[in-house]
């Protein structure tokens, strides 16, 4: 099993048509992790309050946000969630819409290093990001994340 398959369960991959605003997008993206007990609902609040304080620090590439907060803000177990928002979400006035939201729940600073390496490799190639955004089904997105790179 590759590093990504260990930290990304298929049920945490979703495609949604649209979200009302960036806060709604954070709720939608993190909710699968709340529903399955990987994070508390407070983790959503942590991401939102951090973004209100520091700006959208989690938008790391065009069309891509890596949603995360500190472990003590509600992480129970390590896991990722992946959400594609077809209509895109603007996190900052005038910025390009984000279509891919990857939520990271890390229990400590080092526990997710392997997964982060895989994500860094995937996301260094804009074509990889585009393939995920253009995927037709959550199963296809899951395959793109868990295949061996």
N, C-alpha and C positions, 0 to 999 in steps of 0.2 A: 504494500500500500504506500503510495507516495505521500509526501508531507501534507499536500493539500487535501487529499481524501481523508486524512485523519482529523482535520479541523474544519471541513466543510461538509455538512450533511445535505443530501439532496433536498430535504424538506425546507431548507433555509434558502432556497433559490426561488426567486419569483420575478414575474414580469407584471407591471401595472401600467395602465394607460396614462394616468396623470395623477398628480397630487395638487392640493389646493395652494400650497406654498412650501417654502423650505422646511418649516417646522413640521408640517404634515408629512413631508418626505422622510424626515428623520424618524418620525413615529412609524411610518409604514415599513421602512428599511430595518428597523431594530425589532419590531414586534415579533417576528418569528423566533428570535432568541429569547424574548420574554416568555412567549407561549410555551416554550420547551424547557424553561428553567435554566438557561445559560446565563442570563442577566436578570436583574430586577427591573421593574418599570422605572426606577430611579436613574438607570443608565441613560434612558432617553432624555430625561431632564438634565442630566450631567452634560450630555453632548450639546444640547440646546443652550444651556447657560454658559458653557465654555465658549460656544460660538458667539453668543451675545457679548461676551467679555473680550474675546481675542479676535473676532472676525471668523470667517469660514476657513480656518486653518487646515481643514481636512480636504479641501479641494486641491489635489496634488498634481493634476494633469488636465489638459483640456478634456471635458466631458466626464471626468472621473473624480469621485470623492471617496476617501477612505475614512469613514465615520468611526470615531473612537473617543473614549474618555479614559480617565485614570481607572485602574483596577478597583480602587476603593469607592468609586462612584457607582458600583452595582454589579461588578462581574462576579459570577458564581463559578462558571466553568469556561474554559477556553473554547472558542468557536468563531466561525465566520458566518456571515449571511451576505447574499448577493441579491441586489434588486436592480432591475432595469426599468427605468421610467420612460416610456415611449415619448411623452410630450416634453420631457426635460424639465429641470428645476433650476431657477436662477437663485444662487445663494448670496450674490452680491450685485447690487444695482449696476447695470452696464456690463456684467460679466457674461461669458458664454454659458449657455445652459449645460447642466450636468445630466447625463443619461444613465450613468453606471454608478451605483452606490454600493460599496463594499463595507460592511460593518465588521469591525474587529473587536472581539471581546478577549482581552488578554488578562490572565490572572497575575502575571508578574512581567517585569521588563524583558526577560529572556525567553519565556516559554513559547513564543511564537516566531522565533528567529527563522526557522526553516520555512515556515509558511510565508513570512515576509520576503525571504530570498526569492521564492517562487513567484510571488506577486510582483516583485521588482523586475524580474526577468520578463514576465508577461506584459507588464505595463510600460516597459521601456520601448515597446514596439506599438506605435499607434494603430497598426493593423490588427493587433490582438484586441485592443480596446474596441475597435470598430466591429470586429467579428462577434464579440460578446453582445454589444448593443444591437447588432442586426440579427442575432439569433432568434429563431421563430418560437422556440419552446424553452421552458426552464430546464428540461432534460439536456437540450443542446448546450445551454450555458454551463450546466454542471460538468458535462463532458469536456468543454473547453478549459475549465478550471482544473480538472483532476487528471487530464491526460499527462503523460510524462513529457516534460519539456527537454 
